[in-house]
């Protein structure tokens, strides 16, 4: 009598565990594929430039051998490439968290005012004679103050997902307008320096900026581990989440705060390399076929996009282009595609 009763339950468990196993196996495969692609991109970034360095020579130089390429590889390319990896990972993580909070693939630090707050503060520092020494601190403060303003506006309505996005867009537009006012009234050379920073570039940056971003990720690692599981509830509607005992507003604020902190630190150190935080989580979600952007995959995707953007900007054009220009060229059409797809879904439902 026991066998017939156990057989259906066993089949159900096999189906559920089988689906979970397939999803887990796909996630592992995607992670390994992204790691391989990132390693290839890093190798290409260290090899290609005005002086081509064969990969065996790159490897020997990095390991300390005297190959004659120490300046080219270890001084010029390696710090910049490692910074691209770390900054891209921070942007990918930030975008994944913010999109989960907003439940909107169009949400990112570029959209909700964080980038614009950092840009305004950096513009004031560069055009107001405050000096390059206070650039990172001022831009970080600007990003965090912009985030606080968004929280203050969105929090009046219970920190709903739509209200959070709308508040961020409003703050971003206002801050961008003020930034343009400073750029127009500033000295031409200072305005050009500020504009390059706002676009986002890895040129002239290296180990110091890498250490700051890596330290932020390390400090926030326990919070990121919590966020990885807490993000599961963000896919539910608010009533369902509350019925399961989730404090929706508190969790949403916590996830957003982690994402904003990562975006603020990365933007303060490399400028506003836009669209990485927007695109990376969506690419990661499609690769893994999951409902929410997975953190690790989003981080690897963001790192890969930033390294490739910097590599293309340095090598494809007669005049090297900042990484932010390349990501804007690649991210703009992707944003239009997202808007078209969401419009088509809206009209079909």
C-alpha positions in Angstrom: 0.0 0.0 0.0 2.9 2.4 0.7 4.4 2.2 -2.8 1.4 3.7 -4.7 1.2 6.7 -2.3 4.9 7.4 -2.4 5.2 7.2 -6.2 3.4 10.5 -7.2 5.2 12.4 -4.4 8.5 11.1 -5.7 7.7 12.1 -9.2 6.8 15.6 -8.0 10.0 16.0 -6.0 12.0 14.8 -9.0 10.4 17.3 -11.3 10.9 20.2 -8.8 14.5 19.2 -7.9 15.2 18.5 -11.6 14.2 22.0 -12.6 16.1 23.5 -9.8 19.2 21.4 -10.7 18.9 22.5 -14.4 18.7 26.2 -13.4 21.6 25.8 -11.0 23.7 24.0 -13.6 22.9 26.7 -16.2 23.9 29.5 -13.7 27.2 27.7 -13.0 27.8 27.3 -16.7 27.1 31.0 -17.4 29.4 32.0 -14.6 32.2 29.9 -15.9 31.6 31.3 -19.4 31.7 34.9 -18.2 34.9 34.2 -16.2 36.5 32.9 -19.4 35.3 35.8 -21.4 36.5 38.3 -18.8 39.9 36.6 -18.7 40.2 36.8 -22.5 39.2 40.5 -22.4 41.7 41.3 -19.7 44.4 39.5 -21.7 43.5 41.5 -24.8 43.5 44.8 -22.8 47.0 44.1 -21.6 48.2 43.1 -25.1 46.7 45.6 -27.4 47.5 49.3 -27.7 49.9 51.5 -29.5 52.5 48.9 -28.7 51.4 45.3 -29.2 52.7 42.9 -26.6 52.3 39.2 -27.1 50.4 37.4 -24.3 53.4 35.3 -23.2 55.4 38.5 -22.8 52.4 40.0 -20.9 52.3 37.1 -18.6 56.1 37.2 -18.0 56.0 40.9 -17.3 53.1 40.7 -14.8 55.0 37.9 -13.0 58.1 40.1 -12.7 60.3 39.1 -15.6 62.5 41.7 -17.3 60.9 41.8 -20.8 61.3 45.4 -21.6 57.5 46.0 -21.3 57.3 46.9 -17.7 56.1 50.5 -18.3 53.7 49.5 -21.0 52.1 46.5 -19.1 52.6 47.0 -15.4 52.5 50.8 -15.2 50.0 51.8 -18.0 47.7 48.9 -18.8 47.5 46.7 -15.8 46.2 49.2 -13.2 43.7 50.6 -15.7 42.4 47.1 -16.6 42.1 45.9 -13.0 40.2 49.2 -12.3 37.8 48.4 -15.2 37.1 45.0 -13.7 36.4 46.3 -10.2 34.4 49.4 -11.3 32.4 47.3 -13.8 31.6 44.7 -11.1 30.4 47.5 -8.7 28.2 49.0 -11.4 26.8 45.6 -12.3 26.0 44.9 -8.6 24.4 48.3 -8.2 22.2 48.0 -11.2 21.0 44.5 -10.2 20.0 45.7 -6.7 18.3 48.9 -7.9 16.4 47.1 -10.7 15.2 44.5 -8.2 14.0 47.3 -5.8 12.3 49.1 -8.7 11.0 46.0 -10.4 11.9 47.8 -13.6 14.6 46.9 -16.1 15.0 50.6 -17.0 16.1 51.6 -13.5 19.7 52.1 -12.8 22.0 54.6 -11.0 22.1 56.6 -14.2 18.3 57.0 -14.1 17.6 57.7 -10.4 19.9 60.6 -9.8 23.0 59.0 -8.2 25.2 59.6 -11.2 23.9 63.1 -11.7 24.6 64.0 -8.0 28.2 62.8 -8.4 28.5 64.7 -11.6 27.2 68.0 -10.2 29.6 67.8 -7.2 32.5 66.9 -9.4 31.7 69.8 -11.8 31.6 72.2 -8.8 35.0 70.9 -7.6 36.6 71.1 -11.1 35.2 74.4 -12.1 35.3 76.2 -8.7 39.0 75.9 -8.1 38.7 73.3 -5.4 41.3 71.2 -7.0 41.6 67.6 -8.1 42.4 66.4 -4.5 38.8 66.8 -3.4 37.3 65.4 -6.5 36.6 61.9 -5.2 35.3 63.0 -1.9 33.0 65.7 -3.3 31.6 63.4 -6.0 30.9 60.7 -3.5 29.2 63.2 -1.2 27.1 64.5 -4.2 26.0 61.0 -5.1 25.0 60.1 -1.5 23.2 63.5 -1.1 21.2 62.9 -4.3 20.3 59.4 -3.1 19.1 60.9 0.3 16.9 63.4 -1.6 15.4 60.5 -3.7 14.7 58.6 -0.5 13.1 61.6 1.1 10.8 62.2 -1.8 9.9 58.5 -2.4 9.6 57.7 1.3 6.5 60.0 1.7 4.4 57.4 -0.2 5.7 54.3 1.5 8.7 53.8 -0.8 6.7 52.2 -3.6 8.7 50.9 -6.6 7.1 53.3 -9.1 7.4 56.2 -6.7 11.1 55.4 -6.2 11.8 55.5 -9.9 9.8 58.6 -10.6 11.5 60.5 -7.7 14.9 59.4 -9.0 14.1 60.6 -12.5 12.9 64.0 -11.2 16.0 64.4 -9.1 18.2 63.3 -12.0 16.7 65.9 -14.4 17.0 68.7 -11.9 20.7 67.9 -11.1 21.6 67.5 -14.8 20.2 71.0 -15.5 22.2 72.6 -12.6 25.3 70.8 -13.8 24.8 72.3 -17.3 24.5 75.8 -15.7 27.9 75.4 -14.0 29.5 74.0 -17.3 28.2 76.9 -19.3 29.5 79.6 -16.9 32.8 77.9 -16.2 36.2 78.5 -17.8 36.5 76.5 -21.1 39.4 74.3 -19.9 37.8 73.5 -16.5 34.5 72.8 -18.3 36.2 70.4 -20.6 37.8 68.6 -17.7 34.5 68.3 -15.9 32.8 67.1 -19.1 35.3 64.3 -19.5 34.8 63.3 -15.9 31.0 63.3 -16.3 31.3 61.1 -19.4 33.4 58.6 -17.4 37.0 57.5 -18.2 39.7 55.2 -16.8 42.5 57.3 -18.2 44.9 58.6 -15.6 43.4 56.3 -12.9 44.8 53.2 -11.3 45.6 51.4 -8.1 44.3 54.1 -5.7 40.9 54.1 -7.3 40.9 50.4 -7.5 41.6 50.1 -3.8 38.8 52.4 -2.9 36.2 50.5 -4.9 37.5 47.1 -3.8 37.4 48.2 -0.2 33.8 49.3 -0.6 32.8 45.9 -2.1 34.7 44.1 0.7 33.0 46.1 3.4 29.6 45.6 1.8 30.1 41.8 1.2 28.0 40.7 4.2 25.3 43.0 3.1 25.5 41.6 -0.4 25.2 38.1 0.9 22.0 39.2 2.7 20.8 41.0 -0.5 21.3 37.9 -2.6 18.5 36.1 -0.6 16.5 39.2 0.2 16.0 40.0 -3.5 13.8 37.0 -3.8 10.9 38.8 -2.1 11.2 41.9 -4.4 9.6 39.9 -7.3 6.4 39.6 -5.2 3.8 42.2 -5.1 3.7 44.2 -1.8 0.6 42.5 -0.4 1.9 39.0 -1.0 5.3 39.9 0.5 3.6 41.4 3.6 1.5 38.3 3.9 4.7 36.3 4.1 6.0 38.5 7.0 8.4 40.6 4.9 8.8 44.3 6.0 8.6 45.6 2.4 9.7 49.2 2.9 12.6 48.3 5.2 13.9 45.6 2.8 13.5 47.9 -0.2 15.4 50.7 1.4 18.1 48.3 2.5 18.6 46.9 -1.0 18.5 50.3 -2.6 21.0 51.7 0.0 23.5 48.9 -0.9 23.2 49.5 -4.6 23.5 53.3 -4.3 26.6 53.0 -2.1 28.3 50.8 -4.7 27.3 53.1 -7.5 28.4 56.2 -5.6 31.8 54.8 -4.8 32.4 53.6 -8.4 31.2 56.8 -10.0 33.3 58.9 -7.6 36.4 57.1 -8.7 35.9 56.6 -12.5 33.2 59.0 -13.4 29.8 58.3 -14.8 30.4 55.3 -17.1 26.7 55.1 -18.0 24.6 52.1 -19.1 26.8 49.5 -17.5 24.5 49.3 -14.5 21.5 49.3 -16.8 22.6 46.7 -19.3 24.6 44.3 -17.1 21.8 43.0 -14.9 19.5 42.4 -17.9 22.1 40.6 -19.9 22.8 38.4 -16.8 19.1 37.7 -16.3 18.7 36.6 -19.9 21.8 34.4 -19.8 20.7 32.6 -16.6 17.0 32.7 -17.5 16.1 33.8 -14.0 13.3 36.2 -12.8 15.7 38.5 -11.0 19.1 39.8 -12.0 21.6 37.5 -10.1 24.3 39.4 -8.3 27.4 37.4 -9.2 26.5 37.1 -12.9 25.6 40.8 -13.0 29.0 41.7 -11.5 30.9 39.6 -14.0 28.8 41.0 -16.9 29.5 44.6 -15.7 33.2 43.9 -15.4 33.3 42.4 -18.9 31.4 45.3 -20.5 33.7 47.9 -18.9 36.9 46.1 -19.9 35.7 45.7 -23.5 34.5 49.3 -23.6 37.9 50.6 -22.5 39.7 48.3 -24.9 37.6 49.4 -27.8 37.9 53.1 -26.9 41.7 52.8 -26.7 42.3 50.9 -29.9 39.5 51.4 -32.5 39.9 55.2 -33.0 42.6 57.6 -34.0 41.9 59.6 -30.9 41.3 57.4 -27.8 37.7 57.7 -26.5 36.7 57.5 -22.8 35.0 54.3 -21.8 31.8 56.2 -21.0 31.5 57.2 -24.7 31.7 53.6 -25.8 29.2 52.4 -23.2 26.8 55.2 -24.2 27.1 54.2 -27.9 26.5 50.5 -27.0 23.9 51.1 -24.3 21.8 53.7 -26.1 20.4 51.3 -28.7 19.9 48.6 -26.0 17.8 51.1 -24.0 15.7 51.8 -27.1 15.2 48.1 -27.6 14.1 47.7 -24.0 11.6 50.5 -24.4 10.2 49.0 -27.6 9.9 45.5 -26.0 8.2 46.9 -22.9 5.8 49.0 -25.1 4.9 45.9 -27.2 4.2 43.9 -24.0 2.1 46.8 -22.7 0.0 46.9 -25.8 -0.5 43.2 -26.0 -1.8 42.8 -22.4 
